[in-house]
Amino acid sequence: MSNKIEIVLPRMGESVDEATITGWLKNEGDIINEDDLIIEIATDKVDSEVPSEVSGILIKKLCKINDVVKVGDPIAIIETDKKIKSTPKQKEEKYFSNKIDENSIESKPIEYANKAEAIIEKNDFELSERIYSPLVKSISKKEGVSKQELNSIIGSGKNGRVTKNDLLNYISSKSSEPNKSLDFSNTYNSTNNSDEILEMSRMEKLISDHMLSSKEKSAHVQAFIEADISNLWIWRENIKKSFFERENEKITFTPIFISIVAQALREFPMLNISVENYNIIKKKSINIGMATALNDGNLIVPVIKNADQLSLFGLVKKVNDLAIRGRNGQLLPDEVKDGTYTISNVGVFDTLMGTPIINQPQVGILAFGAITKKPSVIETEKGDFIGIRRKIILSHSFDHRVVNGAQGGLFIKRIKELIEHWDSLTSL
């Protein structure tokens, strides 16, 4: 006897109530093993996949791509059959489902479901351990990319998933025909001797809208200051090797900057606020977001919650963990929300300084530029002399509706002081 099971959208975080359907990984009639990924979803900043809790046959999709689905809403119906063997995997999280009455939905005939395995088209992708989206499969078939070639491509998506861009880059690199024309269901359009038209990805659209919204809401003002980071540089150089050998972790400047900014925010609480209409909301927690570049060129902002309460050692561990999982698309929705202030280390791209856009609904963002050697006037008791020092430019964008110039300037002046007076005896 078969049962029809309703698979619902699971809860992905305390603050996440809905998600957008971005792709189906299975088709109606496919045999599903327990914990197989069946659908791709996306919240505001985090993409994920939903696995099936049961084994059976996918007999009905209940939503379409680009549909917005509430947590707990049904997304698919799977018919279970004791004759279908599953390949269970170790579960990391329990997803819930609802058993429903067989007569409560309009479904395909039972005979079709029982014969699904026989009529499913066999192809090389089913023999691969990697999972490919329908679009990647379609492009691969159209361009004659074999299973072996596809398996050799290094994916930039979640868990190493091969994305459309990964595949297009591979096809482009191996093609010997200049200006080869590709047309993949209007997702990539070009013709010989003409410009290429590329549709923005979902994340690019979100970032675009978010940036425009911020410029419209906040009165952006920038302040710049140069700091001598020589002592801090020497301290890091002296400990980074022994720290890596002991902890197998790299110590970058990002956790150090976060520690310094957290201390400054305690002294300047009016930079740790948000604005709602004409109300100023003072935040009790200091949650610092760190802008992180992804493999596809987009950005994501993981948030260090209660950064002022973490030791420098704890910040190093937390920053490395969030950065790695962010680049691999493994962040949870709650790990990119509730930020109260943001930093961006633009110096990793050798950029001297920048004018970052405020991350709404915050009122300030600080960019750390590249660390460079400069000839400097060094003051001593015996007089001034010229020496080589390492310098860094800090770029502070703040919301002039609620942060005046004096406060914005004093804030980065304090950060400059904390950098220049770094304790060389600090231990990790």
N, C-alpha and C positions, 0 to 999 in steps of 0.2 A: 504494500500500500504506500502511495506517495503522499507527501505533505508539501504544501506551498508555504514558503517562509518569506516574510517581508523584511528586506534589509533596509535599515534606516541610517540616516546621517548621524554618526556618533559625535559626542561632545569632544571638542578639541582643545578646550581651555575654558576657564571660568568666565571669561569675558566674551567668548565667541558664540554668537547665537545663530549665525548663518554662514554659508559658503557658496561660492560660485562653481558650477560644474564646468570644468575645462576640458575634459576628454574622457571617453570610454575606453577601457583597456580590454573589455570583453564584449562579445556580441550576443544577441539573442540566439539561443541554440547551443552556445558554448558550454562544455563541461567545466565546472568550477570545482577546484579542490579547496578544502578548508584553508583559510588564510591567504588565498590567492587575491592579488590586487585586482579590483574590478572597475574602479573609477578614479579619475583625477579630480581634485578639488582645490580651491584656492580661497583663502581669506584675504584680508587687506594686504598682507605682506608675505605670508607663508603659504607655500604650496605643499600639498600632501596627497596621499592616496588612501582609499578606503578598502580594506580587505573584507572578504566574505567570512562570516563566522561558521558557515556550514558548507558541506559539499553537495553538489547537485548540478542541475542544469539551469542556466539563466534563461528564463522563459519570457520575461518582460522587463523592459527598461521603463521606469516611471518618470524620468526627467530627461531633458535635452541639454546639449552643450550650451553654456551661457545662462542656463536657468539658475536662479538664486533659490537655494533650498534651506529651510530652517532646520536646526538641530532637532532630531527626533522624527523628521518627515521621512516617509518611505522613498527610496531611490531605485529599488529593483526587487524583483520577485524571483526566488530560486526554488525550483522543485527538487526535493530530495528523494532519493530512491536507494534502498538498501543494496541494490545490485551495483551501484556506482561506487567504486573504491576511491578513497581520498588519500592524499599524501600529506598528512598533518605536519605542521611545523610548530616549533616552540612559540607559544604566544607571548607577546610582550604587553598586550593590553587587551582587555575584554571588551568587545564590541557587542552591542545588544541587538536583538532582532525580534520580530513579532510573528508568531504563528497565526495564519489567517485561514478563513474558511475557503475551501476549494472553489465554492460556487460564488464567492464574493467578488471575483474579478473575471474579466474577459481574457482568456489565455488561449494559447495554441492548443490544438488537440493533443491528448496524451500520447497518441501514436507517434506524433511528430517528435515529441520530447524523448520518447523511448528510443527512437531511431536517430537521434541527433548526432551521436558519435559516428554513425555510418555516413551521414550526409555532409558532415563538416569537411570542408576542403582541407586536405593535408598540405602543409608547406614547410619549408625549412625553418620558419620562425618557431614552430611548435617544438622543434627538436633542440632549440637553444635554451640555455638556462637563463639568459637575459630577457627582460621584458621590453618590448618595443611598442610605442604608441601606434594607433592606426595610421596616422599621418606619416610616420617614419617608415612603416611597412609599405604604404602606398608609393612613397617616393622611391624606396629601394627597388620595388618591382618595376616601376616605370623606367628607372635609370639603369637597371640591370646590375644592381649591387648585390653580390652574393651573400649568403649567410656568413661565410668565413670572413668576408670583408667587413660586414657589419659588426661582427663580434670583435674585430680588431680595432674598431674606432674607440678612442678614449672619450667617454661621455662626460659632459659638464653638468648634467642634470642631477637630480636627487639620487643618491646611492649609485652614482656613476651612470645614470640613465642617459642614453644617446638622444639628444634633442634634434629638432629639425635643423638648427643652425650647425650642429656638429656634422650632420650628414651632408648638408649643402657645402660646407667647407671641404669635406673629404672629396665630394664629387668634383668640386672646382679644382682642387689640387691635383687630381689625377687626370683631369681632362686635358687633352692636347689640342682641343678645338677652341680657338679664341672666341670670346663673346658668345659662348654657348647659351642658347635660349632655354630657359626653364619655366614651366608653368605648373604650379602645384595648387590647384583649386583656389586660385586668386590669392594665395598666401605669399607668393613670390613671383613677381611679374617683370620680365625684361624682354626686349627684342633687340635684334642686331642693330648696332649703331645708335642705340637710344639709351636714355637714363634708366636706371633700375628703380622700381617702386617697391619699397619694403614696408609692409604694415608693421606698426609698433606692436611689440609683445604686450601682454596684459600688464606686466610689471612696469614697462616703459610708459604705458598710458597712465597708470596710477601715480608714478613719480611725476609725470608731466602735470597732471591735475593738482597734485599736492603742492608742487612748487609754485604754480600760478596762483593757487589759493592763498599761499603764504604771502606772496608779494602783494596781493590785493588787501589782505587783512592787516599786515604789520607795516609800520613805518620804519623801514630798514635804515639803520645808521651803522657805519663801520668805524672802528678805532683800531690803530695799529701800534705795536710797541716792539722793540727789539730787546732780547734778553741774552746775557752771556751764559751759555749752558756748558762751559768748559768743565767745571768741577763735576757736574752731573754726568757729563760724557765720560770723564776719567773714571768715576765711581762704577758706572755700568761696565766699562771695558775691563775693569779689574775683577768683577765678580761673575760676568756672564758665562765664562768657561766652566768654572767650578760649580755654578748653579745648574748648568745643563748636565754636567756629569752626575750631579747628585739627584736631580729631579727629572731629568730627561725632558726639560721644558726650556724653551727660549724665553729670555726676558727682553721684551721690546720696550720702546719708550711709551707706548700707549698706556699700560697700567700705571706707569709713573705719572704721566700727565693726568690720568683720571684721579689718582690719589691727591695730586696738587689742586686740581679743580674742585674736588669734593671739599677739601679744607677751605678753599676760598669761598665756596657757596655757603658754608656754615657762617662765615663772617659777613657775607653779603646775601642775606636771605631774600631780598627783593629781586634777586636774579633767579631765584628758584620758585618761580610763580607761573601762573597761566592767567589768561584774560578771557572772560566769558561775558559778552556784551559790555557793560560798563562795570563789571565786578572783577576784582583782583582776587585770585585764589592762591593763598600761600600754602605751599606744599610742605607737609610734615616730613616726607621722605626725600632723600637726595638720590634720585635715580638717573644715572648718567648714560645716555646713549652714545654709542661709538659707531660712526659711519664706516661700513665695511664694504669694500669692493668685491663683487662677485665675478666668477669666471667669465660670464657673458657681458661684462662691462657695466651691469646695473649695480645699484647700491642697496644695502639693507642696513638697518640700524638696530642691532641687538642692544638690550638695555641691562646695565649693571644695577640691580636693585640694591638700595641702601649702601651705596658705594662708600659713604663716609664711615660705615661701621666695619668695613673689611680692612684687614691688614694688607700691606703691600704684597706679601706672599699670597694671600687669598685673592687679591686683584689679578696677579699674574696668572694664577690657575684659571680664574673665571674668564678673563679676557681671551686666553688661548683657546679655552673650550668653546666659547661662543663664536669666536672667529672661525674656527675650523668647521663647526657644525653649520654656521651661516653660509660658508662657501659651498658646503655639500648639500644645502637645502634641507637641513635636519632640525631647524629651529622650531620650537613650539610657539603657537600664537601668543601666549603670555610672556614670551621672552623678547618680544618686540613692541611691547606696549607699556604705558605708564611712565615714559621717560619725562624728566623734569628739566633737563639741560642736555645739550649734545656737544660732542667734540668731533673734530675731523682732522686726521693726521695727513694733510695733503703733502707733507714733506716726503712721503714714501715715493712720490712720483717726481722728486726733485723740484717741486714747485716752491718758489720762495715764499709766497703768501697768496691768499685768496679772499674772496668776499662771499662767504657761505650764506645760503638762504636759511632762515629760521625754520626749525622743524615744529610746525604747529601742533598743539597750542602753546608751545614754550615761548619764551621771550628772549632767548639768547643762544648763540652757538659760537664756539671758539675753534678756529683752525690753526694748527701748528704747522709752520712751514719747514722747509728743508734746513738742516743744520749745515752751516758752511763755515770755512775758515776765513777770518778777516783780520787785517791789520787793525789794531785797536790801541787807544791811549790807555795805559795802565797807570793808575795813581798809586804811589807809594809814599812812605814817610820821607824818603830821600829824593822825591821828585817824580815827575812823570816820565814815562818812556814808552816806546812803541813795541808792541808784542803781538804774536799771533794768537788769537782767541777763536773759540767756536761760538757762533751766534745763531739765533733763531728768531724769526719774526712771528709774532702772535697777531692774528686777525680776529677781532671780536665784532660780530654782527649782533645788534640788539634792537629791541622794539622801542622806538622813541615815544610811543604812546604812553608807556609806563616807566621806562628807564631813561633818565636824563643823561646828558653827556658826561657830567661829573661822575655819576655812579658807574657808568659803563667804562670810563677811563680808569677810575680807581680800582675797579675789579681786575682788569688785566695788569695794572701796575702791581697789585698784590701777587698775582701769579708770577710776574717777572721776579719779584723779590723771593718767592718760594723756590723758584728755579735757581736763582743765583746764590742763594744761601743754603743749598742742599747739603745736608749733613753727610760728610764723607764716611762717617762711622755707621751709617745705616746698614743693618744686616737683614738677610733674608733667610 
